[in-house]
């Protein structure tokens, strides 16, 4: 049982990418899913999450209006559409199953601990590089 991220790459500032998070060995439809990223030398941060029903989603302030999270349960996949990319979006992007509701606190836990059991089945990550 694992998640597999794909869709990363090298893009110029202002460009777009769509990341995919696909489940292997289980179905995603019962779970809220989160996207996270980690830039070199920086702590991991939450980017966006979507509820199991897809009725609610949240974004970190730095990506609001530029990124859109969606899910296609028939394809067992959650997407992160990233538009108007900036160099500061450069990072390895990860997805994870959430064992806690999708909420702003899920993206920015008070203790900053993304290893706790709120988050599960982390994928291997996909590299996004935004550079001229």
N, C-alpha and C positions, 0 to 999 in steps of 0.2 A: 504494500500500500504506500503510494507516494504521489507527490505532485511534481509535474515537470513544467518548467517555464521555458518559453521560446519567444522569438520575435525581436530580440535585442539586436543591436548593431551600431554602426557609426553613421551619424546623421549631422547635417549642418544646423547651426542655430536657426530656429524658425521652422524646422522640419517636423515630421511626424513619424511615429512608430506605433504599432499595435502589439502589445505583449499578450501572450496566451498562457494560461495556467490550466493544465489538463490533469485530471486525476487518473491514476492507474491502480486498478485493484479495488476500487470502491467508487461509490457515486457521490457527487458533490451536492446533490439537491437538498440534502438535509442540513447542510452546514453554511454558516456565514464564512466568507473568505476575505482575507486581507492581502493587500500588496504592501511590501516594505522595500526599503532600499538602504544600501550602505556604500558610501563613498570612501575612497582610500583615506585612512587616517581619521575617519569619523565614526561616530556611533550609528548603529542601525536606527532608522526612523520609520514610522508608519507613514504610508502614502494615502491609502484609500481602503475602504472596506465596503462590502455589500452583504445585506442580510440574505438568509436562505431563500426567502420569498422574493427577493429583489425589490421589495417595496421601500427599502431605505438604504441609503449609502452615505458615506462621509468621506471628506477629503481633508488633508492637511492644508493649511492656508496657502502654502507656497505653490500648490498645484491647482487650486480652485479656479475654475473657468478655463483651464487648459487640458486637464485630464478627465476622462470619463471611464467609470468602471461599469461593466455589464456582465451578464452571465447568460449562457445558453445551456440549460440543463440537459437538453437532448444531446448535446455534444460533450457533456460532462466537462465544460470549459468555462473559465472566467477570463474576461479580457480587461486590459487596461489600454485604452486609446489615449495616446499622448500627443498633443498638438502644441505648436508654438514652443518647441523645446529650447531650453537654455543650457549653456555650459554647466551651470550648477545642478542640472538634472543628471549629470554623469554619475553613474553608480552601478553596482550590481543590484538587480531587482529580484526580489523573492516573493513567492506567495506562500500562504500558510492557511490551514484550516483553523477556524476560530472556535474555541470552546467557551466563548463569552459573546454576548451580543455585539453586533457591529455598532460602535458608538465612538465618539471622539476620544474617550478614555482608552479605548482599545488601541487606537493609533498612537497614543502618547501616555502610556502608563506612568503613574507617579514615580514608581521605582525604576523605570527605564529598563525593566528586565523582560526581554523578549524570549528568554529561555524558559519561563515559567509555563505552567500547563494551560494557560489561555491559548497558546499557539502550538500547533501540531503539524506534523507531516510537511515540514519545510522542504521546498524544492532545492535544487542545486544552484539556482540563480541564473540570470541571463544578463550579460553586460550591455549597458547602454552608454554610449559615448557621444557627447554632443560637442563638436569641434568644427571650426571653419575648414 
